[in-house]
Structure formats: C-alpha cells, structure tokens
Amino acid sequence: MIVNVFEDFVTALPPMVALIGLDLGDKTIGVAVSDRIGAAASPLETVWRKKFTVDAQRLLEIINDREVGGIVLGLPRNMDGSEGPRCQSTRSFARNLSRLTDLPIGFWDERLSSVAAERALLEADTSRKRRAERIDNVAASYILQGALDRMRHMKTEGER
C-alpha cells in the first residue's frame, strides 16, 4: 500500500514496529532499520542492484527477518522541490514493491541525505574505500531517522 502523504503513512503503521529505510541508487540500495519504538535508525547493509525481482527478494528477506511494519523510501526531489526522473524511478520501484507486500510504503524527502552521510563518514575518519562501501546505507539511515524524528514530533503535537 503506497501512501503519498506522510501523516497518512504514519496512521497506517501498526504500533511498535520496526521500519526499514531505503536509499535507492542506480547501482545500489542502501538499507537501514529502526528499533520498535521508533527512536533510532541504524545502517544495515547495501544491496547491489541486479534486477527488480532479485533486489525485492533480498529486501523482503530483511523485512521478514527484522519483523518490519513499514517501508520508508527516500524520494530524491530536486533542490527546488520538483520531481524529476529519479523520483519517477523511485515511485515505479514503490509500485512494483507494493505488489509483493501489504506493508505501508511512504516517501521521505532525501535531499542532502548523501551529503550528510558523506560528512559523517569523513568526520569519523573513514577511509575512501570504506566510505564508498558504507555511504548508501548511512544515507538510508539519515532518511529513516528524518522520518522517525518527524513521527515523534507529530506525536508530541498531538498531545498538546
């Protein structure tokens, strides 16, 4: 089930479930997961893209192993907020994935997530080779953490 409005995505989630965050690239998919209380996102792995069925099978394995209750896809908007070909590709991936799972799929604006991930890896004095291996799943964790932070903020707004 694809949910285009983030607030509706949050409403569609069962309580106390882990989420998976995905950073889709041309060659890789960065994967991050959250804890069940939605406090923290952690980089998990980078899936090297082959073809959709193989990629989706690996993602569904992670989803089942981690008992994930929702999927957050990074939406690569242009800096002016418009959607270009990369957004169309992400939305197409979401449509294909939604045919294989009933989990809610939401989108999170991923502008500058790769820049933030690169900066964090540089600050951690990570080697160039190691940065190349980790950038995608660290970017996925930034995407997922942004969504988790928004969800937590929505809850505190609702309590007022």
N, C-alpha and C positions, 0 to 999 in steps of 0.2 A: 504494500500500500504506500504509494508516494504521497507525501504531504508537503505542499509547497509553502504553506505559512508555518513559520517555526512554532508559534504558540499552539497551533493545532497539532503539530508533531508531538509536542510535549504532552498534550492532553491524551494523545493516542497511546502513549507509553504505559505499560503496566508498572506498578510501583516496585521499587527496589530491584531494578535490573541493571546489569552492565550494559554499556553502549559500546559500539565499535565505530571508530572514526576512520575514514578513508581519504587519502590524498591521491587522486588519480593522475597519473602521468602517462606519457606516450609509451614508455618502456617499463614503468614500474607502478605498483600501487603501494603506497605507504599505509601501514596498518597500526592503529593504536586502540587500546581498550581502556575502559574506565572501571572503577570499582562499583559495587552495587549501590552505594549511597550517592554516587554522582559527584564525589569530591575531587577526584584526581584522574587525569588521563595519563597513560603510560605508553611510550612507544613499544610496539611489539615486534613487528617484522616488516620486511619489504618483499612483496610478491613480484617476481619478474614476470611481466606480461607475456603470455603466449597467444592464446585465443580466448574469447569470452568464456566458453564452457569450462576450460581448464582453470582460468582465473576465478570464476564463480565457484567452482568446486572447492578450491582452497579456502576462499572466503567463507563459504558455508561450513566447512570443517571447523574453522576458527570460531564462527558464530555458535555452533553446536557445542564445541569443547568449552567455551567460556560462558555458555548459557546467556548469550547476548539477547537483549529485548528490543533493541532498536539500532538503526544504522544512520550515521551522520556522514554525509558526503560533502567534501569540500567543493564549493561552487566557485570556479575561477573567473569571477567577474573582472571586467576591465577596470582600470583605475577610476574611470568616470562613472562606474556603477552599471554600465551597459553589459549586455551579454553577447559574446562573440562565439566563434566556432568551438572553443574549448568548453564553454557552458553547454552548448548543444550536444557535444560528445558526452559530457557528464550526465546530462538528462537522459540521453539514449541508454547509457550504461544503467542508470537507475530503472528505466522502463524494463530493460532486459532482466535485471536482477529481481525486480518486483514479481516477475513471472515464476520465480523459483522459491520465493519466501513470502510469508504473510506479515513479516515484521514491518513496522512503520519505517519508512525511509524519508529522512529530512535533509535539507540542504543548509550549509553554513558558509557564509562569505569567507573565502580563504585568502583574500587579498593580503599580501605581505607575509603569509604564514611561512613560506620558504625562506624569506629574508630573515625572519625572526629565528627560524630553526638554524640557519647558517650562522647567525650571530651567536646563538647559544653554543653551538659546537665549537666555534672559534674561541669563545671565552673559556670553554672547557679545555682549550689547547689540544683539540682533537686533530690528528694527522689528516692530511689531504685525502689519503686513501680511505681512512675510517669515516671522514665526513661524507664522502661520496656513497659509502655503504649505508650510512645512517640518516642522511638528510630527509629522505621521503617518509620514514616512519616518525621521525621527530616532527616534521611538518604536520603529519597526521595527528600527532598528539597536541600540537598547537591548535589545530582546527577543532578537535574534540574538546579540549579544555575551554576554548572560547564558548562552545555550545553549552558545556556544563556550567560555566560561570553565568551565562545568560539564564539558564534554567533556575539556578539558585537565586538569582536576582528576581526572577518572576515570582518565585515562592515568597520572598520577603515582601514584594509589592502587594501580593495577595493577602498577606497577614495584617496589613495596615488598615 
